[in-house]
Amino acid sequence: METMTTRTSTVLVLLLISTAGVPATAAMGRLLVQESTYGATRMIPVPAYPPMYPEDLPDTNFSKLLISPRSDWIEMVPGDSEELTVTVKNIDNRTMSIDPKVIVSSYDEYVFDEDWITIESVIAELGPDSEEEFSFMVEIPGDVECGRYNVQVAFTDEVGPTPCPTPLPNYINTFSLRVMVWKPPVIRVLQSHIHDRVESDRGYDYQIYIENVGEEDIGIDPEMSDDREYYEWYNTAPAFENDAITIDAPSVVPAGGNATVNLHLSMPAGAKGRYHGELDLNIDDPEIAPERYDETSVHLDFEVWTQPTEPFVKAFTTETDAPIVIELVSNWWGRYGTCRSGSSHDEDPFFDVALAWPNGDAALNLTGIVIRGSVNLGGGDCVPPQPSPLGLLWETGGDGVYNEGRGEYREHYIAATGSSIGDWELEILPHYAEEFEYTSNRGGGLNSK
């Protein structure tokens, strides 16, 4: 424990030295720091460097300039131009020579051309406690490759020490600029998520629509992603593997046209649980800038439906001879099956209902079925089975504008009994119902949900 404390103290000393201002002579040389290990004490030399910004330096030979802002980050489209303003203040007690120049690193992945930036106002000297605004015009040519570009403007020639040799000098009084060059993507994808409740040993079909609003053909190569991190979020094994999903898609989305990616899910027999996966469309869209957009993907989320075999049982007792009325309600929220097309397994909910008492089962007469729904205009994730004839996936016309949301299925029964007095058991076996409510009404008696 003592050793750990001693080492921690040494680290704190090193941190304080690295952040505090030190004389220039010490910064260029070394300091002696005491180190104690296992009871032994020794003095070790430690290199010391000046702080990051010259305005934080103590009395040194470095020019103290307050530059605001120190750095900036902008987005530009090829062919655009943008003007930036940087304020430089002399916080030293002597007049400074100011000579702005552009510093470009040729070691970056995307190399900024110094001809892309122009310094519009230049002064030769800046007196003590005075400031000046410098205007920069950044112009990106129309044929520049999308990517991230870095550039610096150094206001003086002064450089600071570095812990090891570097290909570029460490200029002290600088303004740093990062330019993200990008273009708007020309690909539209609908939908980005597919959710469904599925049954084992059945097949399901889904469609993903892609529209190309650009002037050139775009290549695609959809495939299931092997990134298992998506599964790890849920800390459970998937209900099935990626090979249960087959993909049928063209290799090109024509300019000004659209394409359909067809997914077929063959559910394995005996599958249980959930599946979370990702379909990587591998879109060859040159307008997508690196490090700005991820690959266009469609997230898949399936829950394996298992039909109950045993009914839900509710026991109750009646003390009056009023008729027994049973009402069952199943709700849905437009989540399951709404993104599916071409499947024959979109079943409506229904119930197997029985009412039993010691003398046997009572006859339940179905007196009414009510189906309620809600519809919104253009607010859903899913689209009609075929793209709009105009080639616009979001064209608000025809059946595609209507999206069904929350719905309700209701069954109403009246029990045919000679006498309602006694002990009863209501049995309900739901089919294709995520949840249901029941109401048992006996002449003002129990009303349960």
Stockholm file with secondary structure:
# STOCKHOLM 1.0

chainA/1-449         METMTTRTSTVLVLLLISTAGVPATAAMGRLLVQESTYGATRMIPVPAYPPMYPEDLPDTNFSKLLISPRSDWIEMVPGDSEELTVTVKNIDNRTMSIDPKVIVSSYDEYVFDEDWITIESVIAELGPDSEEEFSFMVEIPGDVECGRYNVQVAFTDEVGPTPCPTPLPNYINTFSLRVMVWKPPVIRVLQSHIHDRVESDRGYDYQIYIENVGEEDIGIDPEMSDDREYYEWYNTAPAFENDAITIDAPSVVPAGGNATVNLHLSMPAGAKGRYHGELDLNIDDPEIAPERYDETSVHLDFEVWTQPTEPFVKAFTTETDAPIVIELVSNWWGRYGTCRSGSSHDEDPFFDVALAWPNGDAALNLTGIVIRGSVNLGGGDCVPPQPSPLGLLWETGGDGVYNEGRGEYREHYIAATGSSIGDWELEILPHYAEEFEYTSNRGGGLNSK
#=GR chainA/1-449 SS CHHHHHHHHHHHHHHHHHHSCCCHHHHHSEEEEEEEETTEEEEEEEECCCCSSGGGCCSCSSCCEEEESSEEEEEECTTCEEEEEEEEEECSSSCEECCCEEECCTTSSSBCCGGGEEECCCCSEECTTCEEEEEEEEECCTTCCSEEEEEEEESSSCEECCSSCCSSCEESSEEEEEEEECCCCCEEEECSEEEEEEETTCEEEEEEEEEECSSSCEECCCEECCCTHHHHTTTSCCSSCGGGEEEECCSEECTTCEEEEEEEEECCTTCCSEEEEEEECCCBCTTSCTTTSCCCEEEEEEEEECCCSSCEEEEEEECSCCCEEEEEEEEECSCSSTTBCSCSCCCCCEEEEEEEETTEEEEEEEEEEEEEEEEEESCSSCCCSSCCTTSCTTCCCGGGGEEEEEEEEEEEEEEECSCCCEEEEEEEEEESCSCEEEEEEESSCCCCC
#=GC SS_cons         CHHHHHHHHHHHHHHHHHHSCCCHHHHHSEEEEEEEETTEEEEEEEECCCCSSGGGCCSCSSCCEEEESSEEEEEECTTCEEEEEEEEEECSSSCEECCCEEECCTTSSSBCCGGGEEECCCCSEECTTCEEEEEEEEECCTTCCSEEEEEEEESSSCEECCSSCCSSCEESSEEEEEEEECCCCCEEEECSEEEEEEETTCEEEEEEEEEECSSSCEECCCEECCCTHHHHTTTSCCSSCGGGEEEECCSEECTTCEEEEEEEEECCTTCCSEEEEEEECCCBCTTSCTTTSCCCEEEEEEEEECCCSSCEEEEEEECSCCCEEEEEEEEECSCSSTTBCSCSCCCCCEEEEEEEETTEEEEEEEEEEEEEEEEEESCSSCCCSSCCTTSCTTCCCGGGGEEEEEEEEEEEEEEECSCCCEEEEEEEEEESCSCEEEEEEESSCCCCC
//
